[in-house]
């Protein structure tokens, strides 16, 4: 059973118990409270208590400000009643206060006058109530009398016995409520807390590099789903860890291979330089042949160093791609001309695009040339004299698509999923099974990175023995 299902049932049962307990408590409070206060009764009681004082004020209000004897008489009346009296005019000026210890000159008529039952905010054992003082001569209000009356003088207490049946029912519901809480605690501890603790142990094992222990849980509920996702995460982490180890190994092999590949042309250049310096070359033609060989090896070293630099920049996410709006025809024409010459020099037929669309694109021309050069270089590695390399360009909807196709040996099916991964060089499609020696395995990975930085996409299709076609698209402005 899912946790949400049984939790709803438990909460419903606990809620019913709480409703019963609250209902019983409310009934007992209503029927068994010690004192009931009724507003009208309190107001009537206060009126009765202070009626003679109000009558005295209405008859003698003119002399209250100047006649000390009347003020003393009113003070004694308030003391006998146990009531505090404050008499003020309509503007709030205080004429009389029964307490000699307090000296109040004025009151705020907006906040101090309460013509209903008002509990004193300072002492909850008193009621504070205001009555208008009416002149018997003019029948007009000439002031306000504020009385502070002890609650004990106006509230009549009544005692009631607690009903037996509601009391027993409430006790039983409280006990049932406590029992349900205890059972719920055990249920949560068994079905939630313990599995979470086990999951914590599995997490610690993964943190220590142990990916072999499978997270198992017997039931399919919310916790079971978490366990299933956790085990899927474990497998993914294990796979990523293996991939990382493979990449570390490939990176070390890359450094070793680059060191070897750089050493060979360096040794060649050094040997030819020493030969020229020793005067072995009999004429200028021989010298130029030596220079040509050195130039070829220097170019090879430059390509290797550029690939290594771009790889390092990509690792640091610092390959700069500065996009600017340019028309495609001019920049692509300038790229294709030297590329065509290089391809023909290798004995490969080069087919230039029939038409280059002249559209506005947002590109980094240097990086785009690098992508095309890498794809051409990749095609040259898989072609032989007599094969062809074709470049095509066309506008498709809102993007410019560039196609680079060759009629070479193609890519082996088992290598296709890994073509754009770093360090991957694949195998030569010659049924020998030997790994390809040329290149660093970084070129296509760098191409993918640059095209995606242009918010474009790159893909390929290949048929072993019939050639490979790469496509990349760049959005139009």
Secondary structure as UniProt FT lines:
FT   HELIX           3..32
FT   HELIX           39..60
FT   TURN            61..66
FT   HELIX           68..81
FT   STRAND          83..89
FT   TURN            90..91
FT   STRAND          93..97
FT   TURN            100..101
FT   HELIX           109..112
FT   TURN            124..125
FT   STRAND          126..134
FT   TURN            136..138
FT   STRAND          141..150
FT   HELIX           151..153
FT   HELIX           164..188
FT   HELIX           189..193
FT   HELIX           194..207
FT   TURN            208..209
FT   HELIX           222..278
FT   HELIX           284..315
FT   TURN            316..317
FT   STRAND          324..327
FT   HELIX           328..345
FT   TURN            346..347
FT   STRAND          349..351
FT   STRAND          360..363
FT   HELIX           365..381
FT   TURN            385..386
FT   STRAND          388..396
FT   TURN            397..398
FT   STRAND          399..406
FT   HELIX           413..418
FT   TURN            419..420
FT   TURN            422..423
FT   TURN            429..432
FT   HELIX           443..453
FT   TURN            454..455
FT   STRAND          457..463
FT   TURN            464..466
FT   STRAND          467..476
//
